[in-house]
Amino acid sequence: MQIRTSTAARPRADNARMVADVVRRQINDGDLVGTLDETVLIEDFTVSRNTIRDALAILRDEGLIERSPRVGTHVVSRKLDHGLDALLGLKETFVPHGEVRNVVRIATVVAPPHAVARKLRLEAGEDAVYVERLRYLDDEPLSLDITYLVPDLGTPLIGEDLEHNDIFVLLEAISGARLGRATVTVEAAAADPHSAAQLEIASGTPILLLERLTHLETGDRPVDLEYIRMRSDRVSLRSTAHRDQRKEIR
């Protein structure tokens, strides 16, 4: 027996959030472009006009749409998809969307923190290479990246063209081996004043904070550890998950 619950029985704020979540994804997927018709949305979601307007207000505040009394509602922006399934640098990822360039703030040899040395499997007292870059898509800053590299690969990398190349591409050229896998952790954070100024957003704005540890394919050696502050208003992260049928669920 199928039981249906009318959206009219739910609080308006809950319905507005539901509508905003679905429409946001449609905009970012490119399924909704140009003008948004309130009447069509009302029929699609079977909610009131006020609920639709509340949902559109959420998306307006996120910068995805603009609303004008005489002009209507228009999509003005969409987020860029950054897939987590493929091990690609930012330049490789956003080739269809524009030119990625890097402002290299620091590229030097450092004594790494113990946690970094452990993840890169460095010997006691062994140095690491530290690279800090502000990364742009055309003229818009997208991320602030800190990278620690193993010294045998990182030291020659300092002399390469870090402004116009992904570190991944340079690592493969220097090592003569392909990168194999990466472990990635993603969490939400509030932009500190310094990061916010670099990324041209307001202090306290939500950002994506990624830690990514990348290994060479040969020998599964860790060579690159990144801490990435990424603008969540411009980039969304996407992954495809597969259920492991071998694991018994208790």
Protein Blocks (a to p, Z undefined) as FASTA:
>chain_A
ZZdddfklpcfklmmmmmmmmmmmmmmnopagcjadfklmmmmnopafklmmmmmmmmmm
nopaccdfklopcdfbdcddddfkbccdfklmmmmnoccddddfbdcdddddfklmmmno
paehiacddddddddehjacfbdcdddddfklmmmmmmmcfklpcfklmmmmmnopacfb
dcdddddddddfklmmmnopaehiacdddddddddfehpiafbdcdddddfklbccdddd
dddfkbccZZ
